[in-house]
């Protein structure tokens, strides 16, 4: 590899920023038409930590429920009713009975479907 190629890869052909002694950080400057900021290593470390934290948060937010909606999830009103009841300690039979009273037998899922919906809801909330 020639010196010219090495300088182009490393960026040695770009002019350096000139720092004046006693100038407080951060320093805002322009380098080859690009706006840059000079930070202390501590501030840079904090910035990287915040970026990693934001990435972890974005991943947690993007965690989607499993593919395919259950019959309960297709009926938003029944799903919300059950989610509110899950906060208590009701059995599957009690949840089904409450759902029958609220929505009738046609819209009420079975106890097994309610239990499956509850476990999926706990895994993805």
Buried (B, 14 or more C-beta within 10 A) or exposed (E): EEEEEEEEEEEEEEEEEEEEEEEEEEEEEEEEEEEEEBEEEEEEEEEEEEEEEEEEEEEEEEEEEEEEEBEBBEBEEBBEBBBEBBEEEBEBEBBBBBBEEBBEEEBBBEBEBBBBBBEBBEEEE
